Amino acid sequence: MSIAFDQGVFTLTTKNTMYQFMTDRYHVLIHLWYGKNTHCDMSYLVDYPDVAFSPSVFDAGRDRTYSLDTRLQEYPVQGTGDLRIVGGKVKTPDGCSSLDLRFEGFSAEKGRAPIEGLPYARAEAECETLIIHLRDSVLDLNAKLYYVVFEELDIIARHIRFENSSDQTLILEQAASAVLDLPNEDMDLISFSGRHAQERQLIRRSLEQGTVSLDSKRGTSSHQQNPAFILAGKDTTETCGSCYGMMLAYSGSFQALVEKDPLGQIRAVMGIHPDLFEWVLEPGQSFETPEVFLSFSSRGFEQLSHNYHGLINTCIVPARFQNTPRDVVINNWEATYFDFDGDKIAAIAGEAAALGIDMLVLDDGWFGSRNNDSQALGDWFVNEEKLGGSLQQLIERIHAKGMKFGLWIEPEMISEESRLYQEHPEWALSIPARGCIRCRYQLNLDLSNPDVQEYLFERMDALLSENEIDYIKWDMNRPIAQWYSPCWPADRQKEVPHRYMLGLYALLNRITQAHPGVLFEGCSGGGGRFDAGMLFYHPQIWTSDNTDAHDRTRIQYGTSFFYPVSAMSAHVSAVPNHQTGRVTSLSTRGAVAMAGSFGYELDLSKLSGEEKREIREQVGWYKQLRPLIFQGDYYRLTGADENRSFWMFVSKDKRKAFVEGVVYEHKPTALRHRIRLKGLDPDAWYRCIGASFESPAVHQILSGEALMSGGCLLDYSWGYDKAMALVFEKVE
């Protein structure tokens, strides 16, 4: 059993961890422990002296030692004397903000129930659910804390459901999904921050007294902050030390607050951003939050990453795409932009097919009057004049060359220069009597409006029903800056941001269920919505609009801490790179893009015969290694601040390994780089069966222990951004 209850203490155990909390004499949930499984009641560590200026709850009378301002809790709320950051806030009709949730009981069950309207960790892996029943007796408000324990994955999924049992209207002002309280330790906060084309750059900072906010108010999880972070010991590295992860399954505006209080205790609160949230709870109504995934590792970041990779590959992405190798694609965007017709697309497909590429993806410009980025979004009707026939006729031309077909769409957007906007200007999110705020010449459609959802489903369903489409790239290319919907009354306007997300998820669920064979790839100006919420519907996401191989090593490095490479879409693009102007070799661009769902974005007709030969070899090599890349374990071999970036994949049975990486700059009069491998069988012997460079390891049979402890020497890397790769196979 992974859930146990004994004398007021709840213990949740996974393969390597234990999570423990208790009910105290005032029926408050007190957090006790999250870490290694001690097989012990950890309440002996509870020690709360009288701390000056710490308010006590009314029940405690004159007991100055009892203050929720100093205690570790499971779900602290506003109005109990806890003056730190909290998880929940409720406003009553008289304008008072007050909430006091006390324990009333619990229930436990095998498996789990879905979260209605939201993504969640599916019960594809064995799990158990603990439901803690809380109640505010004054407000007659009930709350259910959910703990879904995935024992083998070392994951605990948390969220909360509020239920108004009173006869008055209540307003949720804040409804965080989870709170994690930790005792006084010196810890670092690791976040994955950045901007467009520089997403998920690892930032490690020391936690000092005060509060750090990691958030997005952009209507998306954003390029700027990812909804996932790590709390780590000062000495924690890839392979040793303790660390905690929190990851939110939500794609809209979010907030993660981390506070270190004056006693050195740490509190992390994560959920929907309260600045863009309010929810009216009429009598009998309820509200359920998105899910947060907690994990703990005592063996460093590597194990923490494997926990989250296992969760996403097993329980988040749709079952039919789990650990499934992807087709090699070519996207026409950087080859043609808007300047194409059917013949040009067919010619690209012909060139690609000859190189072993599996699928052509037709990007922006195929619909309405879309010949530049200022028009026609929302008019999802095929421009047959531009294509020289129907879309299906073009697809048949592609199929005749032995290739599959994919299509780019951006359903959540509308152009002012569009037929749809002329017919329904009220469908665009904007503030009445004020000018609309444009971004990229486009506006956001109001997905909180059921009519908008229905229109988009009808158009997307028609496209997929009338045409043989294997793949959809679903883009979203701007933040949301104005929140107002004529669909909702004045007292519900702060519900619109979350209702937008519920509308988007409903649309995604409906279209993916109607067309289960279609692979959907998520995109938001590249990696602006790279989160577990989108992966619930889209098994892969365009990692970044920045396709520069040098920059991509760092972007993919940061992304890998929570998200598996099977979720990362990565392509070889033209040089000089269209985002940075950098020139890197085709071999380097190929090596970096192989660490994910592989493809190309360039004009094949401009390549030399030698370059085409190299692409044919890359595609062949990738297809051989694809099962290992998608189904093996991923290891980071270097950090982000070194003069190199290396990673590797190891098969589950440890029989095969693929080592890849880039040396950024040759240093004169320096020793050769030495890379220590990971994940091998220390007692087995390995032979290098393929390499892109000369190394002593190529000519020797070495033990797994030697390769992991001593490592292997790399060739001298003359120049900049030189890629290297090795394939090892166990000697039977």
N, C-alpha and C positions, 0 to 999 in steps of 0.2 A: 504493500500500500504506500502511495506517495503522499497521502494526507492522513494525519493522525491528530487526535484531540485527547488531552489528558489533563485533568485538574486545571482547566482554564487556559491551557497552553496549546496553541495550534502549531504543528510542525509539518512543513512541506518539504519533501526530500526529492531530489533528482539524482541522477547517476553520481554526480560529484559534489553536490551542494546541499545546503540546508537553509531553509527560510523559516523563521520562527517569530510568533507574536503571541500576546496574551491579553485577556480581559482583566482589568484591575478592579479594585473594590468599588469604583464608581462607574463601572461598565464602559470604560474607555479602552480602545484598542491600543496597546502599547507594543511598539516594535522591539524585538529582542535581539535578532541575529539574522544576518545573511552572509554566508561564506561557506567554508568547508563544513562537511557533515561531522559534527562533534559527537553525535549520538548522545547528546546531553541536553537537559533543560538549562537554557542559558540565562534564565531569570536571575541567577545568582549575581549577575553583573549589574543588576539594577541598583543605582546609587544616586539618589536625588536629595541633596542637602537643601537647606534654606538659602536661596539665592536672592539677594536684595533686588527690589523693584521687579519681581516676577509675580504677576497676578495669579491668584488661586481661584478655582471654580467655586461657585456658591456652595456646592455640596460639601466642600472641604472645611467649611466653617473657619476656625482659627488656625488650621494646620497650614503653616507657611511653607512647609516642605513640599506641599502638593501644588505644583503649577504646571500647566500644560505648555507654558512658555519655555520649559527646560527639558521636557520629556520627549523621547523618541516615540513617534506615533505612526499608525498605519494610514490614516486619512484625516489630517488636521483641517479644521474649518474655521472661518471667521466668526468671532463672537464668544469664544471660550477662554479668552485671556492669553491665547497664544499669539504673540505679536510678531512672529516670524512670517515668512511666506506660507500660504495655506493652499489647500486644494479646492475647497468649495465655499461659495458665497451665495446667500439667498436673500432676496428683498421681499418684504411683506407689503400688503396694500397700504399700510400706514407709512411706508417709506423707510422702515427700519431694516437694516442689514444685520441679520443674526441667524446663526445656525449652530446646533449642538446635537451631534449624532452619537447615540449610545448603543451599545451592543444589546440585541434582543434575542439572538439565536443564530443558528447556522444550518446549512444542509450541504451534502456532498453527493456527487454523482459520477458515474463513469462517463467518459467522453465529454462532450461539450455541446452547447447550443450555439447556433449562429448569432451574430449581432445584426439585428434587422437593419438593412439599408447601408451597412458599413462593411469594409473589408475586415478580415479577422484571420487568425491562424486556424486553418481547417484541421479537423481531427483525422488527418491522414496518418499521423503518428499517434501511438497510444497516449491517452491523456486522461486526467481526472480533474474535476472542477469542484472547488470549495466556494460556497456562496455565504458570505457573512451578512446577516440582516441587521441593519442599523435603523434607528428611528429618532427623530426629533419630536418628543411628545407634546411640546408646546405648539409647533407648527402642524403637527400631524403629517409630517413628511417622512417617508420611508426611503432608505437607500440600501442597495445591494452591492457589496464589494465582491467582485468576481476574481478568483485566482485559478487560472487554468494551468495545470502542472504537466509539462511535457518531460517526462522523467528521463528518457534516453537522450533528449536534445539539450538537457540542462537549461531549459527555458521556462520561465513563469510569465504567463500573459495576464495582464491586469486591466480591468476597466470598472466603471461604476454605472449603476442605473438608479435614477431618482424617480420616485413615484409620489404624486400628490394625493394623499388620502383625505385631505381636508375639504371643507366646503368653501374655501376662499382661493383666489388666484395668487399663485406664488411666482416669483421671477428668479430664475437661475442667472446670477451675474457671473459666476465662474464655476466651471465643472471640469476640473483637471481629471485626467484619466488615471493617474497614479502618482503617489508620493513615496519616495524612498528616503528614510532617515537612517543615518549612519553615525556611529559614535565618534568621539574626538580622535581623529588621526590626521597626520599631515598627508594631504592628497593633492594630486594634480587633476585638472580638468582638461580633457582632450576633446576638442570640437573639430568640425570639418566645415570650414568657412571658405568664402571666396566671392566670386562675381561671375557674370556671364563669361564663358570661355576660360575660366580659371576656377572651376568648381571643386569643392571638397578638398581644400588644402589643409593638411593636418596642422593644428595649432595646439601646443601643449603649454599650459600656464599653471603656476602655483595658485592654489586656493588660499586666499587670505580672508580675514573677517570682512563680511559684506556679501553682496549678491551680484551674481553674473547672470545676464540674460542672453540666451541664444534663441532668436525668434525670427519670424517672418510675418509681416502684415501685408504681403503682396498678393494674397489670394491663392498662392501656391506655396508649396514647401520651400521653394526658391533656390536660386543659384547661390545666394548669400549665406544661408545657413542650412545645414541638413538636419532633419528631425531625428538625430541620433547622436549620442555623445558617450564618453567613457570617463569614469572616475577611477583613478589609478594611484597606487602607492608611489612614493617618490622614486623608488628603485625598480619599479616594474618595467620590464623589457618585453621583447617579443616572446621569450620563452620562460621567463620566471617572474614571480611577483603577483600580487593580487590586483584585480581590476573588475569593475562593474560596468555593464552596458545598459543603456536605456534607448529603445528605438520605438518611435510612434508610427502606427499604421494609419497615417492621415496625410492627405495631399494638399490641404489648404493652409490658411494662416495658423501658425502654432506658436507656442511659447514653452521653452524649457528654462526654468529658473533654478540656479544652484546657489544656496546660501550657506556660508560658514558663520555660525552664531558666536557670541562672545565666549561660550564654553568650548569652542572648537568643534562642536558637532556639525554635521553636514546634512543638509536637506535638499533633495532634488524634486521638483514639481514639474510635470509634463502634461500637456494637453492642448486643446483648442485655445487660441490666443484670446484672452478675456477682453482686450480692447475692441475686438470685432465680434463680440458674442454677447447675446442675452437670449434667454428662452422663456417664453411665457408658459407656465404650467397651470392649465385650468384644472379644476377638481377632476380627479380620475385619470389625468394624463401623466405620461412618463417621458423621461429623456435618458438616452443611453449614449455614453461617450465612446470615442474611438479607443482602440486597444494599444497598450504599451507592452513591449516585450522586455523583460528583465533577464539578465544573465550574469553569472559570476564565474570568474576563472582564477584559480590559484597558480596557474602556469602561464601567465602572461597573455599578451594580446593575441598571439597565434591561436590559442585554444578558444578565446572569446570569439574571434572571427569564425572559427570552425563551427561554434555553436550557432551563430547567426546564419552562416551559409547553410547549415543543415536545416534550420527552421524555414528559410526562404525556399530552398529546393524541395522540401518535403511538404510544407504546410501552407505556403503563401501562393506561389505561382500555380496556375491551373494544372490539375493532375496530368492532363494529356501532354503537357510541355515540360514536365519535371525531368531534369537531367537529360533532355532530348537534344542531341546535336542539331545545330541550325544549318540551313542552306547558306552557301556563299553567295552574296548578293552584289550587284552593281547598281548604284544609284546615279541617275543622270544629272543631279543638281549642279555639281561643280563642273560638269562637262558642258552643260548647255544653259543653265539657269532657265529663263523663260523662253529662250530662242530655240524652239524645236518644232518639229512636226512628226507625223507618223513615220515617215521614211527615215528621219534621223534617229528616232528611237529604235526602229527595227535594225538599223545599221549598227548601233551600239550593242544591241542584243546579239547580233551575228558575230561581232568581234569577241564579245564576252564568252559566248558559247564555245568558241574555238579554244579558249583558254581554260575551259573546265568550270567556269562560273555557272551557278545553278539558277539564279533568279535575277530578273531585271525589275527595279523599282522605279516607277514613273513618279517624279516629284512634282512640285508646285507648277501650276500653269495649264492644266489639262481641262479646266472647267470654266463655264460662263465666259466672260470677257477678260479672263485673267491673263494679261500680258505684262503686268508689272505688279508690284506689291501694294498698290493703292486701291485695288478694285476687286470686286466679284466674290469676296469671301461671303459665304452664305448661299451662293447660287450653285448648289451642288448638282449641276447638270452638265453632261459631257459636251465639250466644244468639238463637235464632229467636223466642222470646217478646218480647225487647226490640225486635228489628228488625221484628216483625210478619210474619215469613215467613223463608224461607231467604235466605242471602247472595246467591245467584244471582238470586233474585226481586228483591231490592233493586237489584242491578246492572242488571237489565233495566229497572227504573224509571229509573235514571240514564241508561242508554243511550237510552231513549225520548226523553230531553230533549236528545239529541245530544252527550252528554258521555262521556268515558272514566272508568274507575274505578280508584282506588288504595286501598291498605290499609296501616295501621300494624301492625307486629308487634314484639315484644321477645323473641326466642327464647332468649336466653342467661340469662334470669332465671326465678326461681320464687318464688311466694308461699307462706308457711307456711299461709295459708288457701287451699289449693287441693287439688283431687283428686289431682293429680300428687304433691304433697308427702306426702299421706297414704299413697300407694302406694309412693313411693320417696324417703324422707327422706335416704337415703344418696347420692342424686344431687346434693345441695346441697354446695357447698364449705364445709367447717367442720372445726374441730379436734376430734377425739374427746375426750369427757368434758368439753368446755368449751362454754359457751353460744355460740350463733352470733352473729356481729357483723352487725347489721342496718344497712341504709342504704336510705332511702326505703321502708321496710316490706318489703324484698325481699332475697332471697339470690341468689347466683350458682350456676348449674348447672355441673356438672363436665364441661366439654367435652373433657377428656382421656379421658373414659370413652366407649368406642365405642358402648355401649348408649344413652347420652344423645344422641350424634350421630345414631344411627339413628332414635330416637324423634322428634327434631326434624325430620329429613329427611322422615319419613313424614307428619308433621302439616303441614309447609310444602308438601310436594309435593301432598298431598290438597287443600289450600286452592287451590293454583294450578291443579290439574288439574280440579277440580270447578266452578271459578268463573272467569269471564272478567275477570281482573285484569290491568291494564296496568302497574301501578307498585306497588312495595313500599317502604315506609319502615322500614328495619331499625334499631331503636333498641337502646341499651344504657345503662341509666340509673343505674349505680353503679360505684364502683371495687371491686376485689377485695382483701379485707383478710385472708383466711384461706386458706392454701395447704396442703391435705392431700387426698389422694384414696385411698380404699380399693382402687382399681384397681392401685396400684403399690406395690412393696415399700419397706421403710424406706430402703434405700440409693438409691432413685430418687425420693424425694419432692421434691428440689430440681429435678427435671426437670418437675414438674407445671406450673409457669407457662408454660414453652415448649410443653409438650404441649397445654395449653389452646389456645394460639394455633394449633398445627398442627391441632387438632381443629376450631377455628373456620374456618380456611382451607379445610380439607377439606369442611366442610359448605357453605360459601359456594360453593366450586368446583362441588360436586355439584348444588346447587339452581340455580345460574345456568346451568350447562350443560344441565340438564333443562328449563329454561324460558328460552331465549335471547331471547325477545321481550319479556320483562318488564324494565322499567327499575328497578333497585334503587338506592335512596338510603340512604346510611349516616348514622347519627346516634348520638351517645353523650352524652346530656344536652346536645345541641347539638353543639359542636365539640370534644368530648373525645377523639375518635379520628379527627382530620382528618389523614390521612397517606397516603403513596403505597401502603402495603400495602392499605388498604381501597379505594383507588381502582382497584386491580387488579380488583376484583369489582364495586364500586359506582362508576359513572361520575360521581356527584355526592354531596355530603355536606352535611347541614344545618349551616350555618356556625356558628351560635350560637343558643342559646335566647333570647338577647337580640335582640329585633326592633326596639328603639328606633333610629330612623333616625340620630340623632346618634352614638350609640355604634357602630352598624354601620359607619359610614364608617371608623372607626379599626380595627375588627376585620377588615373586608375589605381595608383597606390592608395590614396586617401579613400577612394570608393570601396576598396577591397576590405576595409576593416569591418564593415557591416554587410556588404552586398557581394554575392558570389560573381565570378567572371561570367557565368552563364547569363547573368542579367545585364552585362555590359555589352552594348553594341559598339564596335570599333572598326573603322574603315581606313584603308590606304587612300590618301588623297594626293593631289598634284603638288609639285614643287615649282617655283617657290610657293610655300604654303599660303593659302588664301587668307589666313587669319594673322600669321606672324611674319610672313616673308622668308622664313627659314628654309634652307635647302638641306634635306637629309637624304641619304641613299634609299633606294627602293627596298633594299634588304632590311634596313632599320625600320622603315615605315611598316613593312610586312611583319617583322618580329613583334612590334608593339601592338599592332592590330590583332595578331593571333591570340592575344590574351583576352579573348572575348568572343562575341558573335561577329565573325569575320566578313569583310566585304571591301568594296572599292568605290571611290567617288572621284573619277577623273575621266578625261577624254582618251579612250584607248587608241583612237586614230592618230594621236600625236606622239605615240610611243614608238621607240625603235624596235627593230626585230629582237635585239638582245633583251630589251626591257620586257617585251611580251613573253619571251622564253622564260625569264625570271618569274614573271607572274604565274605562268603555267606551272612552274616548279613550286611556287609558294602555295598555290591552290591544292596541288597534289599532296604536298607535305602536310598542310593544314587538315585535309580530309583524313589522312592517316592518323594524325594526332588528335583529331576532334573528339573521339570518345574519352581520351585521357583528359583533355582540357575541360570537358563538360561534366565528367563523372568522377574525376580524381579529386584529391585534396590539394588545395592551393596554399602555397607558402611564400611569404615575403622573405627574401634572402638579404636584403639591404634596407637601410632607412631612407628617409626622404632628403636628408641633407648631405649625402655623400656624393662623390664624383662618379656615381654609377647607380643604376637601378636594375636589380635582378630579382627574378621570381621563379617558381617552379611548380610543376604539377606531378603528383605521385598517385598511381593507381591504388585503388582500395586494397588490392592484394599485395602491393609494394613490389610488383614484378617489373614495373616500367616507370620511368621518370623523364620529364621534359624540363630542361633548364633553359631559361631565356633571359636576356637583358641587354642593357645599353651602357657602354662606358661613354660618359659625356665629353671628356676632354683628355687628350694624351698629355701626360706630364713627363717632361724630359728627365733623364737620369733617375728614374724611379723603378722600383721593383714591379714585377708583374702582379696584377690583381689576383687575389686568392679568394675564392668563393666557397664557403662551407655550405654543403647541401643539408636538406632536412627531410624528415619523414620516411627515410629508407629503413630497411631491415638491417640492424647493425651487424647481425651474424651472417648475412648473405653476401655473396660476391656479385659485383656488377661489371658489365662490359659496356663501354661507350660504343653505340652502333651508328652514330651519326653526329656530325658537328659542322658548324659553319666557320670554324677556325682551327688552328693547330694548337694542341695542348698535349702534355705528357699523358693526361688521362685517356686520350684517344687510343693509345697503344698499349694500355695496361688493363688487367683485371684487378679491381680494387674492392676492398670490403666496404660494406655500407658504413661501418664505423669509421674507416679511413676517410671516406668522402664527406661524412658529417663532422668529424673532429678535425681532420687535416684539411679537407676541402680539395679543390682542384685549381690548378693555375690556368689563368686565361692568357690568351695571346696578347702581345703588345698591341695597343689600340692606336694606330697612327691617325691623327686628325680628330674630328669631332663626331659625337653621336654615332659610335660604331656599335652595331648589333652583334651579338654572339648567341649561339644556341648549342645545346648538347642534349642527346637522347641516350639514356642509360637503360639497360635491360638486365634483369637478374640472370645469372648463369645457373642453370639447373644442374 
